[in-house]
Amino acid sequence: MTPFPSRLQHAHALITGAGSGIGRAIAERFAAEGAHVVVLDASLTAAEAVASAIHTAGGSATAVACDVSQTDAMQAIFAALPRLDILVNNAGIAHVGTVESTQPADLDRLYAVNVKGVYHGLHFGVPRLLAQGGGVILNLASIASRLGLADRFGYGMTKGAVLSMTLSVARDYVSRGIRCNCLCPARVHTPFVDGFLAKNYPGREAEMFAKLSAAQPIGRMGTPDEIAAFAAFLCSREAGFITGSAYEIDGGVTLLR
């Protein structure tokens, strides 16, 4: 296991969408910093693979399968937790389209995961944190919540909701021991990006990858580990004076606004 400061020693963290990409990187980083991690993903196979990797590296993790859009299932997950100190609402899905091309079914699917899924984490997580005297919440928004991105109508709408929920929870519970922040990443190189390129640009993956990378002023995509490092800081005691903040981690994209 890569040696990191034990900033999260003895903390119990639940991370949604932790079976791959940014969520996996956060789960592995938190475990490396001493937390017990509940790896929650819609795919039990993916969740178990991450938990197994954490165990192999010397960390502590439990794999749980759950669709974050399902109210009863999420309620049961939170009720069964022995302890909760940190909640990371990371699970999300993407969509490409304008207001004309985005169909009602597309909007319903996006809302169910990106908005209602985060709501479920907050609705069932906040009472658990309050019962233990407080804790930390980190939501994954996007620069799409801060900027008008082309062809991201529905996705941007849902991530704007995540930003708004972050600010609301931070305000309502600032005096009750709960800190709540969010991260707003730009394009991060995850398996989703590779899958998107393979599906939409067969035979041109390398060309389009270079184009997407160059679209960010810093000249490349972010990495899941970079997002995870910032997440670990925000969920640690070192960030104890930070709440109600949205952090752009975007390779300079917002410099162009």
Buried (B, 14 or more C-beta within 10 A) or exposed (E): EEEBEEBBEEBBBBBBBBBBBBBBBBBBBBBBBBBBBBBBBBEEEBBBBBBEBBEEEEBEBBBBBBBBBBEEBBEEBBEEBEBBBBBBBBBBBBBBBEEEEBEEEBBEBBBBBBBBBBBBBBBBBBEBBBEEEEBBBBBBBBBBBBBEBEEBBBBBBBBBBBBBBBBEBBEEBEEEEBBBBBBBBBBBBBEBBEEBBEEEBEEEBEEBBEEBBEBBEBEEBBBBBBBBBBBBBBBBEEBEEBBBBBBBBBBEBBEEE
